[in-house]
Amino acid sequence: MRLPWWLWLAGLAAATLLAVEVWMGGAGVRAWLPFAVLLPATVAGLAWLGRIRVAVTDGELRVDDARLPVRFIADAVPLDVDGRREVLGVGADPLAFVVQRPWIGGAVQVVLNDPADPTPFWVVSSRHPVELADALLSARDAAG
C-alpha cells in the first residue's frame, strides 16, 4: 500500500528541518552533508513503510511475505475504524497475526479454521475492506 501524500510531505519537511538544525550555517561539508544524508534516508524509510502489498492470488492471501492458503479461512469480516479498534484493543488476542498501518482506517479480520495453527485470526489493514473480504470468501469458495 502506498503512503498518503501528506505523510511524504510531513516526513520530508521533518527531515529538512532536522538537516537545517544540524547545518546551522556551517560551511564546507557541514553545509551539505546533513541534507545529503537525511533526505535520502527519509525517502528510503518512507518507501519502506509503503512496501507492504496485500493480494489474493493463486489460492492464498498474501500479505507482504506472509501467505495463508484460502482453504484455512473460516470467515472474512470487513472492519471499519471502530471495528478495528475493538478487535485490536484491550481484549485483543496476543496470538493474532496483525499487519496494521495506522494511516489506513479499514481492515479485514480473517478468522482461521486450522486446528494445527495456534493463530486464531489475521487482521490486515485495507483501504477497501469489503472488497478484500469478498475476494477472500470467493477464493475460498472456488477452492472448494
Secondary structure, DSSP 8 states (H G I E B T S, - for coil): ----HHHHHHHHHHHHHHHHHHHTT--THHHHHHHHHHHHHHHHHHHHHT---EEEETTEEEETTEEEEGGGEEEEEEE-HHHHHHHHSTT--TT-EEE--TT---EEEEEE--TT----EEEEE-S-HHHHHHHHHHHHHHH-
